[in-house]
């Protein structure tokens, strides 16, 4: 595994580095990173993944 470090002078510059990194990444890698984040979230929140996969969550909001 290769590691690289970029120093930023501000948070905005660091966000630009992140945006550039993810834009250059192939779509398959972006999806696998997103899935890894989801799995870590479920594990931290003690959520059973099988329960989440049963169906879409539905949310209704009445707006006047």
C-alpha positions as CSV (number, residue, x, y, z in Angstrom):
1,X,0.0,0.0,0.0
2,X,1.3,3.4,-0.9
3,X,0.8,6.4,1.4
4,X,1.0,10.1,0.4
5,X,0.6,13.3,2.4
6,X,-0.4,16.7,1.3
7,X,-0.2,19.7,3.6
8,X,-2.9,22.3,3.3
9,X,-2.9,25.8,4.6
10,X,-6.6,25.9,5.3
11,X,-9.7,23.7,5.6
12,X,-10.9,24.9,2.3
13,X,-7.7,23.9,0.6
14,X,-7.9,20.5,2.3
15,X,-11.4,20.0,1.0
16,X,-10.2,20.8,-2.5
17,X,-7.5,18.1,-2.2
18,X,-10.2,15.6,-1.1
19,X,-12.5,16.6,-4.0
20,X,-9.7,16.2,-6.5
21,X,-8.7,12.9,-5.1
22,X,-12.2,11.5,-5.4
23,X,-12.8,12.9,-8.9
24,X,-9.7,11.1,-10.1
25,X,-10.8,7.8,-8.5
26,X,-12.5,5.2,-10.7
27,X,-16.3,4.9,-10.0
28,X,-15.9,1.3,-8.8
29,X,-13.4,2.4,-6.1
30,X,-15.7,5.3,-5.0
31,X,-18.5,2.8,-4.6
32,X,-16.4,0.4,-2.6
33,X,-15.2,3.3,-0.3
34,X,-18.9,4.3,0.2
35,X,-19.8,0.7,1.1
36,X,-16.9,0.5,3.5
37,X,-18.2,3.7,5.2
38,X,-21.7,2.3,5.4
39,X,-20.4,-0.9,7.0
40,X,-18.3,1.0,9.6
41,X,-21.3,3.2,10.4
42,X,-23.6,0.2,11.0
43,X,-21.0,-1.5,13.1
44,X,-20.5,1.7,15.3
45,X,-24.2,2.2,15.7
46,X,-24.8,-1.6,16.4
47,X,-27.2,-1.8,13.5
48,X,-27.9,-5.2,12.0
49,X,-27.1,-5.0,8.3
50,X,-29.7,-7.7,7.4
51,X,-32.5,-5.5,8.9
52,X,-31.4,-2.5,6.8
53,X,-31.4,-4.5,3.6
54,X,-35.0,-5.7,4.0
55,X,-36.3,-2.7,2.2
56,X,-36.1,1.0,1.7
57,X,-36.8,3.3,4.6
58,X,-39.8,5.5,3.9
59,X,-40.2,9.0,5.1
60,X,-43.1,11.3,4.6
61,X,-43.2,14.9,5.3
62,X,-46.3,17.1,4.8
63,X,-45.4,20.5,3.4
64,X,-47.9,23.3,3.2
